């Protein structure tokens, strides 16, 4: 292409773009635009063309100019692609030849691994802890920056209490988003950390925010006497913390056990207590000595204090129930996305179509709208599952995204319903924008600042199937740290089926495709084991790979996974001679000489004689295993992880020293 032809393409395009921009800005088109149109058609039109008609309306001119812009953009794109094709192909050949001439590990960016010293136990434990602290620091930073941005904009005070209101808002957003810092810890540890650190902070900030909204953000109706209610909130919080610290732990343990065994009585007592509290609030309003003006009503300061405390307690309870269960943290957002996409699309279709239908066709039309709306809902679920499978985000990141968006949505909804604000007023847009930016920053930080640990140590989890949640607690303790150094593999069972659910599995179930997760044949089993996911997620965590096998394939699966695992944990709590499946796994460990890299978990319910029979050893014969941990009631995750890491170190050195002797006394 010569220079004259290239100029004939570029110059009209530039003038057309300028004319379109001027039209958007409301300015008249420059003469250059008319020249561009003439030049574009000049090569094709005859010199004796008829005179141009009268200028069309402004909208018609803009449409024609925009059409010309799109046409010339298409022409320029095709021409540029033709010119660049040769250069791209030359670069491709050069890159391909470079790969062919390089060593495989160097070409894949893995050469540094050859120079690294072996992963000794202390080094692996230190790397694991460092990675955990880095991810935690990123989460804490995100929560603090987001809370500061949201709280400084989301204040309810007037000029008199503006600083106080914004300070309480920052504290409230910090308390409500802080639970994401605890994602990944076991359920027991989550409960302890939540009630010790987060619950008091959340109670105080939410209760104070309720007092401010109802009494100190009323413009001319603000009543300074409500500051007494505001000061009463931290006093109540300190009293609750003191009661918790001074009360013997056995009392709380006994109360939890009683509630677990008397759920109906507890619900009835809660209902009666709520009714009694409402009566107390009413009495305080009638007889309270300090009356204040709140939303145009004369009520007592004590009534405002109690109402704020009740609202804060309800918010804390909802927060805890939502966050403590890992299964719900995955499933609830998936269900919400599917339902919202389905109902929203159905409503839009109904508004667009039902008005034009006769009366007899309204019901069939509504059903048709519901049926058609299921397509975008299925698409949304499929996209989430596919994005997770392609490692666009991890399961922990998905939970962070869902919780942060939920907090923003709840606050916007309350503001819209209570204060009659617009759904997308400036404050709502600010909060939504701050949430999106915070999540984007979190995603980028975990993706580019967290360097995955290249240890890639595979852990196989075997256990006695149970119905008391023991296996779920075991996985909680293992996942929190081990997933930083390698993937976890296990045979799926009813005891862990819900615990190991992820966005992809949830999407398959909601789309009625759960059968696809099962291994149908030995051939497919070999393919899936060979294609086992060993690549870390964007946050540096490896994944849990669960194999759902039919009854005639699980033994083959255990054998294949055992041969390819660096460490094994076998939970023998509850093992008896009648547990034939676990007995087979014990015999396989002995046969494959894998006991040196295996940690056994036992307790008083473990039949140690049956263990020896399954291993094929005598009552007094010592058996060297990688580790033996006795867990009577609760499992100590740190001790288990350290024992497993030492098993990896022992297997790497190819020696049995350091193993734990399994003797008759054990």
C-alpha positions, 0 to 999 in steps of 0.5 A: 500500500503506497503513502497516498492510499494510506493517507486517503484512508487515515485522514478521512477517518480522523476527520470523521472521528472529530466530527462525531465527537463534536456532534456528541458535545453539541457543537456543529460539525467542522468543514473537515467532516464534509470533506471526509465524506466527499473524499470517501465517495470521490473515488467511487462517484462520478464527477457529474454527481447531482447536487446535494439535497438539503441538509437533514436534521441533526440526528440524521447527520449524526447517524450518518457520520457515526455510520461512516466512522464505523465503516472506516474503522472496519476498513482500517482494522482489516488493512492493519491486520493484513499489514501486521500478519507477516510480523506476527508470524515471524515472531511466532516462528522465532519464539517457537524455535527458541522454545525448541532450543531451550531446556524444558525446565528453563523454557517453562520458567522452572529452572530456579527450582533445580537450584533450590535446596530440598524442602526440609521440614523447618523450611516447609513449615516456615514457608507455609506460615509466611504465606498464611501471614501474607494473605492475612495481611492483604485481607486486613489491609483491604478491610481497613482501607474499604472501611475508611472509604465507606465510613467517611462517606456514609455518615448520618450526623449533622454539622454538630455530630458529623465527626462522631457519626463518621467515626462510628460508620468507620467502626461499623464497616470495619466490624461487619467486614472483619469476618472475611479475615477469618475465612479459611480457619476451622469452624471452632476457631472461627467461632472463638475468634468471632465472639472474642474479637469481632462480636463486641466491636460489631455490637458497639458500632452497630448499636451506636449507629442505630442511636445516631440514625434515630436521634442524632441525625434529625436536623433541627430535631436533634436532642443532645439527651440522646448522647446518654444512650450513645454512651450507654452502648460501650458501657453495655459492651464492656459489661458483656465482655467482663461477664464473658471473661469472669464466667467459668468456661464450663458454664458456657460449654454446658449451656451450648450442650444444653442448647444442642439437646433442647432446640425446641425449648430454646426457640420457645424461650427465645420467642418469650424473651423477645416478647418480654423485651418488647414489653420492657421497651414499651414500659420504658417509653411510658415511664422513662424520666428522660424524654427525647425527641426521636423522629417526631416522637417523645420517647425515653433515652433508655428505650433508644438504648435498648432498641439499639442494643436489640438491633445490634444483637440481631445483626451480630447473630445474622452475621455469625450464622451466615459466616460460620458455616463454610458450606453456606458461604459457598451455596447461598451466593450461588443460589442468590445469583441464580434466583436473582437472574431468573426472577429479574429476567422474568419480570423484565420479560413480563413487563415487556410482553404481558401487556400486549397479550389478550386476557386468556394468554396472560397465564401461559405468557407468564409461564413462558417468561419464567421458562425463558428466564431460566436461560440467563440464570443457568448462564450466570451459574455456568459462568461462575463455575467455569471461572472457578475452574479456569482459576479466575478466583479461588474458593476463599476469594469467592467467599470474600467477594460474596460477603463484601457485596452482601454487606454493601447491598444490605446497607444500601437496602436499609438506607433505601427502605428506612430513609426513603433514599433513591436506590442509586443516589450518590451515597449508594454509588459511592459505597458500591464503587468503593466495594468494587475497587476494594475487591479489585485491589484485593484480587490484584494483590493476591494475584501478583503479590502472593507468590505460590510456594513451589513445593507442590506436596500432595496430601492424601486424606483417608478416614473412617466415614462418620456422621458426627462431623468429625471428618469435616473438622479434620479437613478444616484443620488440614486445609487452613495450612496445607493448601499453601504447600500442595493439593489435598486429595480424598475419596468423596463420601457422605461425611465430607460431600457438603464440606468440600463443595466449591463454586463449580460443584454448586453450579453443576448441582444447581444445573442438575449436572452433578452426575458428571462429577462421578468417575464412571470407569477405571479408564476415566479414573486413570485420566482424572488422576493423571489430570489432577489439579496441581496448579495453585489458585490466584491467592497461592492456595492449592485445591482440594481434589475429591474423587467421587467413585462408585462402589466398584472403583474406590479401591482402585482410586485409593491405590492410584492416589496413594502411589502419587501422594507425598504424605498420608493422614489416616483418621482411625477414630471410631475404627473397629474390625467391622470397618472393612474399607478402612481395614483394606486401606491399612493393609494397602499402606503396609503393602505399599510401604507407605506407613513411613509417610503416614500420620495416624489419628486415634482415640479411645474409640479406636480398636488398636487390636483390629488395627494390627490385624489389618496391618498383618502384624503381631500384638507385640511387633513394633510398626514404624509410622510417620506419626501417631496423634491421639485426639480424644475430643478436639484435634490440634491442627498445628501438631497434625500439620507438623507431623505431616511435614516431617513425614514428607521430610522423612520420605524425601530422605528415604529413611525410616528414622524418626518414625513413631513406633506403633506398639501394643501400649498405643 
